[in-house]
C-alpha cells in the first residue's frame, strides 16, 4: 500500500535522438524536392532518408512526426498563416441612404 501511495516519477532511460544539427538537416530535407516518383515527402520517406544519410541507425516515422510538429512545419499547407484582408464596407454610404 505504501509503494502505491509514494510513486516516483519515471526516469527517462533513453537519450534524445535529435540534437539541433540533426533537426536542422531533417527540416532542410523536408523543405527540399521529394525523390523521383513522389510528389511530396512522407514521414516514412523522411525517416528512411535520414537513415540512408547515416544520421541514425534506425528512425521511426513517429519520431520524425514529433520533431516536425514541434517545429510547427506543415508541408501540406500552402497558407503561411496570414489570412487575406477583407475589404471593409464603406459606412458613409449607408448613412447617406438613410
Secondary structure, DSSP 8 states (H G I E B T S, - for coil): -HHHHT-------S--S--HHHHHHHHHHHHS---TT-SS--HHHHHHHHHHTTS-S---HHHHHHHHHHTT--TT----S---------HHHHHHH-
